[in-house]
């Protein structure tokens, strides 16, 4: 059980679709040297002795991965449906507002709604496959035949171009390309694109990985790679997201839009609020202790900064204070000028990088997981839940962390079930961004954390 918001966030990014042939040319025209290995296409992986079986009967891997990837009724089929959204009424309307022609052949869209295959495409590659195998696993030109050969190792396949999704930071960086944004062609959802109707981009790497997983982490998987430490993946994902946000903000091509800063980076609800406040002039926003900015300024979206701060206090206490100081300095610099903000962003991104490396080397077990949940709901962190985005990220976090306790055998599923009701109520508190109430959310989050704490 992943919770209602996790499912909703995944569903809002993907709509139903139709196919087009012109898109192949658009992807080619937006090529960049993102990878040195050509993409051979989903069909190259779909043999019945490879990943194309109708049942998970393989001895080493399930071998029904293609079926799971394209399952129209399953959340695990979302990537295969990504191209479809572009031809839906909403996809067509967004493209029309942007004036970019058909979405199904627009490079602005295909960088994430298809496999961009920047390094080249084989004859079995088809844009209508959507986000295919190699979009995540890397171009298979050099490792397709070797990755199933007797005596080959995972490390050898990685050297040939297989992307190391088993490594937390590598996975986070790959997922962030589309689920947050990158500087590669067609992989940045600007405020103009969102204003045209694209859903707000929101992501948490462990939760979304669970929604998309179509493999089993059995004994063989652990021998070839390693079992995923879900808490570590979550924490590294938060650090990687902060690093990505600050790097893109500092990019002069992406950080500004005309006379404005690129509003994509800012918290939606510091602007999208009710502006009629009644005769008494009651403020409809709350001061945030993590953001030392003047009232009236849009606030940088700090959802990942908040989660990383909570995690660092437990997993990397030696670096936590510096990260918090750099975070506050970055927000303060936003009130000065762009050069100051860019310099502070780079410093903050470096601090996040240190935390990503530290957490990638840190074993996060039962005690640390419970402590991070307590940290997220502590008064110091809860005071920063003044806006919807950070609050939605917090709910996904406690859901992820409880699921990790279950997966790692620290809490039984039967006992965890007793906490699900409180977590669902916390999801409900962020179920409608237009009805978000900070005090109500904090109370719901506190109750959810207390219900998990009782499982100790």
DRENDO-1510 file (C-alpha; in Angstrom, 1 decimal, always signed):
<recs>
REC; n; res; u; v; w
REC; 1; UNK; +0.0; +0.0; +0.0 .
REC; 2; UNK; +1.6; +3.3; -1.1 .
REC; 3; UNK; -1.2; +5.7; -0.1 .
REC; 4; UNK; -3.6; +7.7; -2.2 .
REC; 5; UNK; -1.4; +10.7; -2.9 .
REC; 6; UNK; +1.4; +8.6; -4.3 .
REC; 7; UNK; -1.0; +7.0; -6.8 .
REC; 8; UNK; -2.5; +10.3; -7.6 .
REC; 9; UNK; +0.8; +12.0; -8.3 .
REC; 10; UNK; +1.8; +9.2; -10.6 .
REC; 11; UNK; -1.5; +9.3; -12.4 .
REC; 12; UNK; -1.6; +13.0; -12.9 .
REC; 13; UNK; +1.6; +13.0; -14.9 .
REC; 14; UNK; +0.4; +10.4; -17.4 .
REC; 15; UNK; -2.7; +10.5; -19.6 .
REC; 16; UNK; -4.2; +8.3; -22.3 .
REC; 17; UNK; -2.7; +8.4; -25.8 .
REC; 18; UNK; -2.5; +7.8; -29.6 .
REC; 19; UNK; +0.5; +7.3; -31.9 .
REC; 20; UNK; +2.4; +9.3; -34.5 .
REC; 21; UNK; +5.3; +8.7; -36.8 .
REC; 22; UNK; +6.6; +12.3; -37.0 .
REC; 23; UNK; +7.9; +12.1; -33.4 .
REC; 24; UNK; +10.8; +9.9; -34.4 .
REC; 25; UNK; +12.2; +12.9; -36.3 .
REC; 26; UNK; +11.6; +15.3; -33.5 .
REC; 27; UNK; +13.5; +13.2; -31.0 .
REC; 28; UNK; +16.4; +12.9; -33.4 .
REC; 29; UNK; +16.5; +16.7; -33.9 .
REC; 30; UNK; +16.8; +17.3; -30.2 .
REC; 31; UNK; +19.7; +14.8; -29.8 .
REC; 32; UNK; +22.6; +15.5; -27.4 .
REC; 33; UNK; +25.5; +13.2; -26.3 .
REC; 34; UNK; +23.8; +12.1; -23.1 .
REC; 35; UNK; +25.0; +8.6; -23.6 .
REC; 36; UNK; +27.6; +6.9; -25.8 .
REC; 37; UNK; +25.5; +3.9; -26.6 .
REC; 38; UNK; +22.6; +3.6; -29.1 .
REC; 39; UNK; +19.2; +2.4; -28.1 .
REC; 40; UNK; +18.0; -0.8; -29.7 .
REC; 41; UNK; +14.3; -0.5; -28.7 .
REC; 42; UNK; +11.9; -2.4; -26.5 .
REC; 43; UNK; +11.3; -5.1; -29.1 .
REC; 44; UNK; +14.9; -6.2; -28.7 .
REC; 45; UNK; +14.1; -7.1; -25.1 .
REC; 46; UNK; +10.8; -8.8; -25.7 .
REC; 47; UNK; +11.7; -12.4; -26.6 .
REC; 48; UNK; +10.0; -15.2; -24.7 .
REC; 49; UNK; +13.3; -16.3; -23.4 .
REC; 50; UNK; +14.2; -12.8; -22.3 .
REC; 51; UNK; +11.7; -10.4; -20.8 .
REC; 52; UNK; +8.6; -11.1; -22.9 .
REC; 53; UNK; +7.0; -14.1; -21.1 .
REC; 54; UNK; +3.3; -14.0; -20.1 .
REC; 55; UNK; +4.1; -15.4; -16.6 .
REC; 56; UNK; +6.9; -14.7; -14.2 .
REC; 57; UNK; +8.5; -18.1; -14.5 .
REC; 58; UNK; +12.1; -17.2; -15.2 .
REC; 59; UNK; +14.8; -18.8; -13.1 .
REC; 60; UNK; +17.0; -15.7; -12.7 .
REC; 61; UNK; +14.7; -12.8; -13.4 .
REC; 62; UNK; +10.9; -12.9; -13.7 .
REC; 63; UNK; +11.0; -12.6; -17.5 .
REC; 64; UNK; +7.5; -11.0; -17.7 .
REC; 65; UNK; +8.9; -7.5; -17.3 .
REC; 66; UNK; +7.6; -6.3; -20.7 .
REC; 67; UNK; +4.1; -7.4; -19.7 .
REC; 68; UNK; +4.3; -5.5; -16.5 .
REC; 69; UNK; +5.8; -2.5; -18.2 .
REC; 70; UNK; +2.9; -2.3; -20.7 .
REC; 71; UNK; +0.0; -3.4; -18.4 .
REC; 72; UNK; -2.7; -0.9; -19.1 .
REC; 73; UNK; -4.5; -1.7; -15.8 .
REC; 74; UNK; -1.4; -1.4; -13.6 .
REC; 75; UNK; +0.6; +1.4; -12.1 .
REC; 76; UNK; +3.7; -0.4; -13.3 .
REC; 77; UNK; +2.6; +0.2; -16.9 .
REC; 78; UNK; +2.7; +4.0; -16.5 .
REC; 79; UNK; +6.0; +4.5; -18.4 .
REC; 80; UNK; +4.7; +2.6; -21.4 .
REC; 81; UNK; +1.7; +4.9; -21.5 .
REC; 82; UNK; +3.8; +8.1; -21.3 .
REC; 83; UNK; +3.7; +8.9; -25.0 .
REC; 84; UNK; -0.1; +8.4; -25.0 .
REC; 85; UNK; -0.7; +11.5; -23.0 .
REC; 86; UNK; +0.6; +13.7; -25.7 .
REC; 87; UNK; -2.3; +12.9; -28.1 .
REC; 88; UNK; -5.0; +13.1; -25.4 .
REC; 89; UNK; -7.3; +16.2; -25.4 .
REC; 90; UNK; -5.3; +17.7; -22.5 .
REC; 91; UNK; -2.0; +17.0; -24.2 .
REC; 92; UNK; -3.2; +18.6; -27.4 .
REC; 93; UNK; -4.6; +21.6; -25.5 .
REC; 94; UNK; -1.2; +22.2; -23.8 .
REC; 95; UNK; +0.7; +22.1; -27.1 .
REC; 96; UNK; -1.8; +24.4; -28.7 .
REC; 97; UNK; -1.4; +27.0; -25.9 .
REC; 98; UNK; +2.3; +26.8; -26.2 .
REC; 99; UNK; +2.2; +27.0; -30.0 .
REC; 100; UNK; +4.6; +24.1; -30.5 .
REC; 101; UNK; +2.6; +22.1; -33.0 .
REC; 102; UNK; +1.5; +18.6; -32.2 .
REC; 103; UNK; +2.7; +17.4; -28.9 .
REC; 104; UNK; +3.4; +14.0; -30.4 .
REC; 105; UNK; +6.2; +15.5; -32.4 .
REC; 106; UNK; +7.4; +18.3; -30.2 .
REC; 107; UNK; +10.9; +18.0; -28.7 .
REC; 108; UNK; +9.7; +20.0; -25.7 .
REC; 109; UNK; +7.5; +17.0; -24.8 .
REC; 110; UNK; +9.4; +14.0; -26.1 .
REC; 111; UNK; +12.4; +14.3; -23.9 .
REC; 112; UNK; +10.3; +12.8; -21.1 .
REC; 113; UNK; +7.2; +11.3; -22.7 .
REC; 114; UNK; +9.4; +9.0; -24.9 .
REC; 115; UNK; +12.9; +7.5; -24.8 .
REC; 116; UNK; +15.0; +10.4; -26.1 .
REC; 117; UNK; +17.8; +8.0; -27.2 .
REC; 118; UNK; +20.1; +11.0; -27.6 .
REC; 119; UNK; +23.0; +8.8; -28.8 .
REC; 120; UNK; +21.1; +7.1; -31.6 .
REC; 121; UNK; +18.4; +4.6; -32.3 .
REC; 122; UNK; +18.4; +1.1; -33.8 .
REC; 123; UNK; +15.8; -0.1; -36.4 .
REC; 124; UNK; +13.6; -1.6; -33.7 .
REC; 125; UNK; +13.3; +1.6; -31.7 .
REC; 126; UNK; +9.9; +3.2; -31.8 .
REC; 127; UNK; +8.9; +6.5; -30.3 .
REC; 128; UNK; +5.4; +5.2; -29.6 .
REC; 129; UNK; +6.9; +2.8; -27.0 .
REC; 130; UNK; +7.0; +5.8; -24.6 .
REC; 131; UNK; +9.5; +5.5; -21.8 .
REC; 132; UNK; +11.0; +2.2; -22.8 .
REC; 133; UNK; +13.5; +0.0; -21.2 .
REC; 134; UNK; +16.6; +1.9; -22.3 .
REC; 135; UNK; +15.2; +5.2; -21.1 .
REC; 136; UNK; +16.1; +4.0; -17.6 .
REC; 137; UNK; +18.5; +1.1; -18.1 .
REC; 138; UNK; +20.7; +2.9; -20.7 .
REC; 139; UNK; +21.4; +2.2; -24.4 .
REC; 140; UNK; +21.8; -1.5; -24.8 .
REC; 141; UNK; +23.9; -1.5; -28.0 .
REC; 142; UNK; +27.0; -2.9; -26.2 .
REC; 143; UNK; +25.4; -5.0; -23.4 .
REC; 144; UNK; +22.3; -6.5; -24.9 .
REC; 145; UNK; +23.9; -9.8; -25.6 .
REC; 146; UNK; +26.4; -9.9; -22.8 .
REC; 147; UNK; +24.0; -9.2; -19.9 .
REC; 148; UNK; +22.5; -12.7; -20.1 .
REC; 149; UNK; +25.7; -14.5; -21.0 .
REC; 150; UNK; +27.1; -17.1; -18.5 .
REC; 151; UNK; +29.9; -15.7; -16.4 .
REC; 152; UNK; +29.1; -12.0; -17.0 .
REC; 153; UNK; +28.9; -9.7; -14.1 .
REC; 154; UNK; +26.7; -6.7; -13.4 .
REC; 155; UNK; +29.9; -4.5; -13.1 .
REC; 156; UNK; +31.0; -5.6; -16.6 .
REC; 157; UNK; +27.6; -4.8; -18.1 .
REC; 158; UNK; +27.7; -1.4; -16.4 .
REC; 159; UNK; +31.0; -0.8; -18.1 .
REC; 160; UNK; +29.3; -1.5; -21.4 .
REC; 161; UNK; +26.6; +1.1; -20.8 .
REC; 162; UNK; +24.0; -0.6; -18.5 .
REC; 163; UNK; +22.8; +2.2; -16.2 .
REC; 164; UNK; +23.5; +1.3; -12.5 .
REC; 165; UNK; +19.9; +1.7; -11.1 .
REC; 166; UNK; +20.9; -0.4; -8.1 .
REC; 167; UNK; +23.0; +2.5; -6.9 .
REC; 168; UNK; +20.9; +5.0; -4.9 .
REC; 169; UNK; +22.4; +8.2; -6.2 .
REC; 170; UNK; +22.5; +7.0; -9.8 .
REC; 171; UNK; +18.9; +6.0; -9.7 .
REC; 172; UNK; +17.9; +9.3; -8.1 .
REC; 173; UNK; +19.7; +11.3; -10.8 .
REC; 174; UNK; +18.2; +9.2; -13.6 .
REC; 175; UNK; +14.6; +9.6; -12.3 .
REC; 176; UNK; +15.0; +13.3; -11.6 .
REC; 177; UNK; +15.8; +13.9; -15.2 .
REC; 178; UNK; +12.0; +13.7; -16.0 .
REC; 179; UNK; +10.4; +13.7; -12.6 .
REC; 180; UNK; +12.1; +17.0; -11.7 .
REC; 181; UNK; +13.9; +18.3; -14.7 .
REC; 182; UNK; +17.3; +18.4; -16.4 .
REC; 183; UNK; +19.2; +20.6; -18.7 .
REC; 184; UNK; +18.9; +18.1; -21.6 .
REC; 185; UNK; +16.6; +18.8; -24.5 .
REC; 186; UNK; +12.9; +18.4; -23.6 .
REC; 187; UNK; +13.4; +17.6; -19.9 .
REC; 188; UNK; +12.5; +20.8; -18.2 .
REC; 189; UNK; +8.9; +21.6; -17.3 .
REC; 190; UNK; +8.9; +25.4; -17.2 .
REC; 191; UNK; +6.3; +27.6; -15.5 .
REC; 192; UNK; +5.0; +28.4; -19.0 .
REC; 193; UNK; +4.4; +24.7; -19.7 .
REC; 194; UNK; +2.6; +24.3; -16.3 .
REC; 195; UNK; +0.6; +27.4; -17.0 .
REC; 196; UNK; -0.5; +25.8; -20.2 .
REC; 197; UNK; -1.9; +22.9; -18.3 .
REC; 198; UNK; +0.9; +20.5; -17.4 .
REC; 199; UNK; +0.6; +19.0; -13.9 .
REC; 200; UNK; +2.9; +20.2; -11.2 .
REC; 201; UNK; +6.0; +18.0; -11.1 .
REC; 202; UNK; +6.3; +16.2; -7.8 .
REC; 203; UNK; +8.5; +13.2; -7.0 .
REC; 204; UNK; +9.9; +10.9; -4.3 .
REC; 205; UNK; +12.4; +8.3; -5.6 .
REC; 206; UNK; +11.6; +5.4; -3.3 .
REC; 207; UNK; +7.8; +5.7; -3.5 .
REC; 208; UNK; +7.8; +6.1; -7.2 .
REC; 209; UNK; +10.3; +3.2; -7.6 .
REC; 210; UNK; +7.9; +1.0; -5.7 .
REC; 211; UNK; +5.0; +2.0; -7.9 .
REC; 212; UNK; +7.0; +1.1; -11.0 .
REC; 213; UNK; +9.0; -1.9; -9.8 .
REC; 214; UNK; +8.6; -5.0; -12.1 .
REC; 215; UNK; +11.4; -7.1; -10.7 .
REC; 216; UNK; +11.9; -9.2; -7.5 .
REC; 217; UNK; +14.7; -8.5; -5.1 .
REC; 218; UNK; +15.4; -12.2; -4.4 .
REC; 219; UNK; +18.6; -13.9; -3.3 .
REC; 220; UNK; +19.9; -14.0; -6.8 .
REC; 221; UNK; +19.3; -10.2; -7.2 .
REC; 222; UNK; +21.2; -9.5; -4.0 .
REC; 223; UNK; +24.1; -11.6; -5.2 .
REC; 224; UNK; +24.3; -9.8; -8.5 .
REC; 225; UNK; +23.7; -6.4; -7.1 .
REC; 226; UNK; +22.4; -5.8; -3.6 .
REC; 227; UNK; +19.2; -5.4; -1.7 .
REC; 228; UNK; +17.8; -1.9; -1.8 .
REC; 229; UNK; +17.9; +0.0; +1.5 .
REC; 230; UNK; +14.7; +1.9; +1.0 .
REC; 231; UNK; +15.5; +4.5; +3.7 .
REC; 232; UNK; +18.9; +5.2; +2.2 .
REC; 233; UNK; +17.3; +5.5; -1.3 .
REC; 234; UNK; +14.8; +7.9; +0.1 .
REC; 235; UNK; +17.4; +10.1; +1.9 .
REC; 236; UNK; +19.8; +10.1; -1.1 .
REC; 237; UNK; +16.9; +11.0; -3.3 .
REC; 238; UNK; +16.0; +14.0; -1.2 .
REC; 239; UNK; +19.7; +15.2; -1.3 .
REC; 240; UNK; +19.9; +14.6; -5.1 .
REC; 241; UNK; +16.7; +16.6; -5.6 .
REC; 242; UNK; +18.1; +19.6; -3.7 .
REC; 243; UNK; +21.3; +19.4; -5.8 .
REC; 244; UNK; +19.3; +19.2; -9.0 .
REC; 245; UNK; +17.1; +22.1; -8.0 .
REC; 246; UNK; +20.0; +24.4; -7.1 .
REC; 247; UNK; +22.0; +23.4; -10.2 .
REC; 248; UNK; +19.1; +24.1; -12.6 .
REC; 249; UNK; +18.3; +27.4; -10.8 .
REC; 250; UNK; +21.9; +28.5; -11.3 .
REC; 251; UNK; +21.8; +27.6; -15.0 .
REC; 252; UNK; +21.5; +31.0; -16.8 .
REC; 253; UNK; +19.5; +29.3; -19.6 .
REC; 254; UNK; +16.9; +27.9; -17.2 .
REC; 255; UNK; +17.0; +30.1; -14.2 .
REC; 256; UNK; +15.3; +33.1; -15.8 .
REC; 257; UNK; +12.4; +33.7; -18.1 .
REC; 258; UNK; +12.5; +37.2; -19.6 .
REC; 259; UNK; +12.4; +39.8; -16.8 .
REC; 260; UNK; +11.2; +37.2; -14.3 .
REC; 261; UNK; +13.0; +34.4; -12.5 .
REC; 262; UNK; +11.8; +31.0; -13.8 .
REC; 263; UNK; +8.8; +30.6; -11.5 .
REC; 264; UNK; +8.9; +26.8; -11.8 .
REC; 265; UNK; +11.4; +26.8; -9.0 .
REC; 266; UNK; +9.1; +28.6; -6.5 .
REC; 267; UNK; +6.4; +27.3; -4.2 .
REC; 268; UNK; +3.2; +27.4; -6.2 .
REC; 269; UNK; +1.0; +28.4; -3.3 .
REC; 270; UNK; +3.0; +31.5; -2.2 .
REC; 271; UNK; +1.4; +33.1; -5.4 .
REC; 272; UNK; -1.6; +30.9; -6.1 .
REC; 273; UNK; -3.5; +32.0; -3.0 .
REC; 274; UNK; -6.8; +33.7; -2.4 .
REC; 275; UNK; -6.0; +37.4; -2.7 .
REC; 276; UNK; -9.3; +38.8; -1.2 .
REC; 277; UNK; -8.6; +38.9; +2.6 .
REC; 278; UNK; -11.6; +40.8; +4.0 .
REC; 279; UNK; -11.9; +44.2; +5.6 .
REC; 280; UNK; -9.5; +43.4; +8.4 .
REC; 281; UNK; -6.6; +42.6; +6.1 .
REC; 282; UNK; -5.9; +39.2; +7.6 .
REC; 283; UNK; -2.8; +37.6; +6.1 .
REC; 284; UNK; -3.5; +34.3; +4.3 .
REC; 285; UNK; +0.1; +33.1; +4.5 .
REC; 286; UNK; +2.3; +31.9; +7.4 .
REC; 287; UNK; +5.8; +32.9; +8.2 .
REC; 288; UNK; +8.3; +30.1; +7.7 .
REC; 289; UNK; +11.3; +29.8; +10.0 .
REC; 290; UNK; +13.3; +28.1; +7.3 .
REC; 291; UNK; +12.8; +31.0; +4.8 .
REC; 292; UNK; +14.2; +34.3; +6.0 .
REC; 293; UNK; +12.6; +36.3; +3.2 .
REC; 294; UNK; +10.4; +39.4; +3.2 .
REC; 295; UNK; +6.6; +39.0; +3.0 .
REC; 296; UNK; +5.4; +39.4; -0.5 .
REC; 297; UNK; +8.2; +37.5; -2.1 .
REC; 298; UNK; +7.6; +34.1; -3.7 .
REC; 299; UNK; +9.3; +31.3; -1.8 .
REC; 300; UNK; +11.6; +28.8; -3.4 .
REC; 301; UNK; +10.0; +25.4; -3.3 .
REC; 302; UNK; +11.9; +23.8; -0.4 .
REC; 303; UNK; +10.0; +20.5; +0.0 .
REC; 304; UNK; +13.2; +18.5; -0.5 .
REC; 305; UNK; +15.3; +20.8; +1.7 .
REC; 306; UNK; +12.9; +20.2; +4.5 .
REC; 307; UNK; +13.0; +16.4; +4.2 .
REC; 308; UNK; +16.8; +16.4; +3.8 .
REC; 309; UNK; +17.1; +18.6; +6.9 .
REC; 310; UNK; +15.0; +16.1; +8.9 .
REC; 311; UNK; +17.1; +13.1; +7.6 .
REC; 312; UNK; +20.4; +14.8; +8.1 .
REC; 313; UNK; +19.7; +15.4; +11.8 .
REC; 314; UNK; +19.7; +11.6; +12.2 .
REC; 315; UNK; +21.8; +10.2; +9.5 .
REC; 316; UNK; +24.6; +12.9; +9.2 .
REC; 317; UNK; +24.4; +15.1; +12.3 .
REC; 318; UNK; +27.9; +16.4; +11.6 .
REC; 319; UNK; +26.8; +18.0; +8.4 .
REC; 320; UNK; +23.2; +18.9; +9.3 .
REC; 321; UNK; +23.9; +22.3; +10.8 .
REC; 322; UNK; +25.9; +23.5; +7.8 .
REC; 323; UNK; +23.2; +22.3; +5.4 .
REC; 324; UNK; +20.5; +24.2; +7.4 .
REC; 325; UNK; +22.7; +27.3; +7.5 .
REC; 326; UNK; +23.3; +27.1; +3.7 .
REC; 327; UNK; +19.6; +26.6; +3.1 .
REC; 328; UNK; +18.7; +29.7; +5.1 .
REC; 329; UNK; +21.4; +31.7; +3.4 .
REC; 330; UNK; +20.1; +30.7; +0.0 .
REC; 331; UNK; +16.6; +31.8; +0.8 .
REC; 332; UNK; +17.9; +35.1; +2.2 .
REC; 333; UNK; +20.0; +35.6; -0.9 .
REC; 334; UNK; +16.9; +35.4; -3.1 .
REC; 335; UNK; +15.9; +38.7; -1.6 .
REC; 336; UNK; +19.1; +40.4; -2.8 .
REC; 337; UNK; +19.9; +39.8; -6.4 .
REC; 338; UNK; +20.4; +36.9; -8.9 .
REC; 339; UNK; +24.3; +36.8; -8.6 .
REC; 340; UNK; +24.0; +36.4; -4.8 .
REC; 341; UNK; +21.2; +33.8; -5.2 .
REC; 342; UNK; +23.2; +31.8; -7.7 .
REC; 343; UNK; +26.3; +31.8; -5.5 .
REC; 344; UNK; +24.2; +30.7; -2.5 .
REC; 345; UNK; +22.5; +28.0; -4.7 .
REC; 346; UNK; +25.8; +26.5; -5.6 .
REC; 347; UNK; +27.0; +26.5; -2.0 .
REC; 348; UNK; +23.7; +24.8; -1.0 .
REC; 349; UNK; +24.0; +22.3; -3.8 .
REC; 350; UNK; +27.5; +21.4; -2.6 .
REC; 351; UNK; +26.2; +20.8; +0.9 .
REC; 352; UNK; +23.4; +18.6; -0.5 .
REC; 353; UNK; +26.1; +16.7; -2.4 .
REC; 354; UNK; +28.0; +16.0; +0.7 .
REC; 355; UNK; +24.9; +14.7; +2.4 .
REC; 356; UNK; +24.1; +12.5; -0.6 .
REC; 357; UNK; +27.6; +10.9; -0.5 .
REC; 358; UNK; +27.4; +10.5; +3.3 .
REC; 359; UNK; +24.0; +8.9; +3.3 .
REC; 360; UNK; +25.0; +6.7; +0.4 .
REC; 361; UNK; +27.6; +5.2; +2.7 .
REC; 362; UNK; +25.5; +5.1; +5.8 .
REC; 363; UNK; +23.6; +2.0; +6.9 .
REC; 364; UNK; +20.1; +3.3; +7.9 .
REC; 365; UNK; +18.4; +0.6; +9.9 .
REC; 366; UNK; +15.5; +0.3; +12.3 .
REC; 367; UNK; +16.6; +2.9; +14.9 .
REC; 368; UNK; +17.5; +5.5; +12.3 .
REC; 369; UNK; +14.2; +5.0; +10.4 .
REC; 370; UNK; +12.1; +5.6; +13.5 .
REC; 371; UNK; +14.3; +8.5; +14.4 .
REC; 372; UNK; +13.8; +10.1; +11.0 .
REC; 373; UNK; +10.0; +9.8; +11.3 .
REC; 374; UNK; +10.2; +11.5; +14.6 .
REC; 375; UNK; +12.5; +14.2; +13.1 .
REC; 376; UNK; +10.0; +14.9; +10.3 .
REC; 377; UNK; +7.2; +15.4; +12.8 .
REC; 378; UNK; +9.3; +17.3; +15.4 .
REC; 379; UNK; +8.3; +20.8; +16.2 .
REC; 380; UNK; +11.4; +22.2; +14.5 .
REC; 381; UNK; +10.6; +20.6; +11.2 .
REC; 382; UNK; +6.8; +20.8; +11.5 .
REC; 383; UNK; +7.0; +24.6; +11.8 .
REC; 384; UNK; +8.2; +24.6; +8.2 .
REC; 385; UNK; +5.1; +23.0; +6.9 .
REC; 386; UNK; +3.4; +26.2; +5.9 .
REC; 387; UNK; +2.7; +25.3; +2.3 .
REC; 388; UNK; +1.2; +22.4; +0.3 .
REC; 389; UNK; +4.3; +21.1; -1.5 .
REC; 390; UNK; +6.5; +20.5; +1.6 .
REC; 391; UNK; +3.5; +18.9; +3.3 .
REC; 392; UNK; +2.8; +16.5; +0.5 .
REC; 393; UNK; +6.4; +15.5; +0.5 .
REC; 394; UNK; +6.3; +14.8; +4.2 .
REC; 395; UNK; +3.3; +12.4; +3.8 .
REC; 396; UNK; +5.1; +10.5; +1.1 .
REC; 397; UNK; +8.1; +10.3; +3.4 .
REC; 398; UNK; +6.4; +8.7; +6.4 .
REC; 399; UNK; +4.6; +6.3; +4.1 .
REC; 400; UNK; +7.9; +5.3; +2.5 .
REC; 401; UNK; +9.7; +5.0; +5.8 .
REC; 402; UNK; +6.9; +2.8; +7.3 .
REC; 403; UNK; +7.0; +0.6; +4.2 .
REC; 404; UNK; +10.8; +0.3; +4.6 .
REC; 405; UNK; +10.4; -0.9; +8.2 .
REC; 406; UNK; +8.1; -3.6; +6.8 .
REC; 407; UNK; +10.3; -4.6; +3.9 .
REC; 408; UNK; +13.4; -4.8; +6.1 .
REC; 409; UNK; +11.5; -7.0; +8.6 .
REC; 410; UNK; +11.6; -4.6; +11.5 .
REC; 411; UNK; +7.8; -4.3; +11.7 .
REC; 412; UNK; +5.2; -6.9; +10.6 .
REC; 413; UNK; +2.7; -6.0; +7.9 .
REC; 414; UNK; -0.1; -6.9; +10.4 .
REC; 415; UNK; +1.2; -4.4; +12.9 .
REC; 416; UNK; +1.9; -1.8; +10.3 .
REC; 417; UNK; -1.7; -2.0; +9.1 .
REC; 418; UNK; -2.7; -0.4; +12.4 .
REC; 419; UNK; -0.8; +2.7; +11.4 .
REC; 420; UNK; -2.2; +2.9; +7.9 .
REC; 421; UNK; -5.4; +4.7; +8.9 .
REC; 422; UNK; -3.5; +7.6; +10.5 .
REC; 423; UNK; -1.3; +7.8; +7.4 .
REC; 424; UNK; -4.4; +7.8; +5.1 .
REC; 425; UNK; -5.8; +10.7; +7.2 .
REC; 426; UNK; -2.5; +12.6; +6.6 .
REC; 427; UNK; -2.8; +11.9; +2.9 .
REC; 428; UNK; -6.3; +13.3; +3.0 .
REC; 429; UNK; -5.0; +16.5; +4.6 .
REC; 430; UNK; -3.0; +17.1; +1.4 .
REC; 431; UNK; -5.5; +15.5; -0.9 .
REC; 432; UNK; -6.7; +18.8; -2.3 .
REC; 433; UNK; -4.1; +21.6; -2.6 .
REC; 434; UNK; -6.9; +24.2; -2.8 .
REC; 435; UNK; -8.2; +23.1; +0.6 .
REC; 436; UNK; -4.8; +22.8; +2.3 .
REC; 437; UNK; -4.8; +24.0; +5.9 .
REC; 438; UNK; -1.4; +24.0; +7.6 .
REC; 439; UNK; -2.6; +23.5; +11.2 .
REC; 440; UNK; -4.9; +20.6; +10.2 .
REC; 441; UNK; -2.0; +19.0; +8.3 .
REC; 442; UNK; +0.4; +19.3; +11.1 .
REC; 443; UNK; -2.0; +17.6; +13.5 .
REC; 444; UNK; -2.7; +14.8; +11.0 .
REC; 445; UNK; +1.1; +14.3; +10.4 .
REC; 446; UNK; +1.7; +14.2; +14.2 .
REC; 447; UNK; -0.9; +11.6; +14.6 .
REC; 448; UNK; +0.5; +9.5; +11.8 .
REC; 449; UNK; +4.0; +9.7; +13.3 .
REC; 450; UNK; +2.7; +8.8; +16.7 .
REC; 451; UNK; +0.9; +5.7; +15.2 .
REC; 452; UNK; +4.2; +4.6; +13.7 .
REC; 453; UNK; +6.1; +5.4; +16.9 .
REC; 454; UNK; +3.8; +3.0; +18.8 .
REC; 455; UNK; +5.2; +0.2; +16.6 .
REC; 456; UNK; +8.6; +0.3; +18.3 .
</recs>
